[in-house]
Amino acid sequence: MRHTRTGLLALSVVLLSGIVLAAVEGSSGGLRWTVPARWQVAAPKPMRAATYTIPGAAGAEAGECGVFYFGTGQGGGIDENLQRWVGQFESASAPKKSERTINGLKVHFIAVSGTYLSPAGPMMQSQGKKPGWSLSGAIVEAPEGNVFFKCVGPAATIQKAQPEIDELLKSLVKAGAAKA
């Protein structure tokens, strides 16, 4: 497995209503993206290109967005991964799947809710059941192989963050391309 280092590509400071917000970019697999300003870059985790903490909705815990990149031809197929994500939920709603092209990149989307089994570790065993959780995910057919964006958390947190998740995905560009 090829290890991809994701770092801070750019830091720009924007003054908005007297609050200083930092726009952070991430990159992996020949892609670049802009991280939503409210999100925090989390500590590195095994097998991930990046991890972001999504602030919790009122009264709910925070969510997480994991970005995975395994290398060209690695990480399994699109449908296999979407099904694996759905399988990480019990009593799941019918998954909502779609696809579209963003800045010349084919992106596969999925949304599912139910009891999240919170898989982790090398064998992806459940770390405990989390009822009322949602997943908003995307798999990007990137220049150097598939890049996986898996955002999970309490349903209220993911619902509140959905516009930010959408903006992150709309910001995707090939690593060498100029942003619009």
C-alpha positions, 0 to 999 in steps of 0.5 A, a space after each residue: 500500500 502506498 502511503 500518501 502524505 496529506 498536508 497543508 497546501 495552502 492557508 488563506 485567512 479570510 475576515 468574515 464578520 470579524 471572525 478569522 477563518 482559515 481555508 485549508 486544502 487537502 490532497 491525495 490521489 491526484 486531487 485537491 479539495 478545500 476543507 470547510 472552515 468549521 471543520 478541524 484537521 484531526 490527528 493522522 490515523 492508519 490507512 487514511 490520507 486525512 481525517 476531519 472532525 465535523 462539529 456536532 449539531 446542537 446536543 449531538 456529538 461531533 462527526 468525522 470525515 475520513 479520506 482514504 487513498 490506497 494507490 492506483 488500482 487498490 482499495 476495491 471497486 466502486 460498488 464493492 465499497 458502497 455496499 461495504 459502507 451500507 453493511 456497516 449499518 443495522 436497520 439501515 434506511 434504503 441507501 440513496 446512490 447517485 453519480 455526477 461529474 464534478 470538474 471533470 471527475 466522476 463522483 459516486 455518492 451514497 447516503 444511508 442512516 441507521 445504527 452504525 456499527 463503528 468499524 475500526 482496526 485492521 479487521 474492521 470489527 465493530 467498536 460499538 453500535 451507534 443508533 441514529 447515525 448517518 453516512 454521507 459518502 463519495 468515491 471519486 475516480 481520481 487521476 491516480 486511483 479512487 479517493 474515498 470520502 466517508 463522513 459519519 456521525 449522528 444524523 443531526 450532525 451529518 444533516 447540518 454538515 451536508 451543505 459543507 460536505 457538498 461544498 468540499 466535494 464541489 471543490 474537487 479538482 485535479 492536483 495540477 488544475 487551477 481552482 475556479 
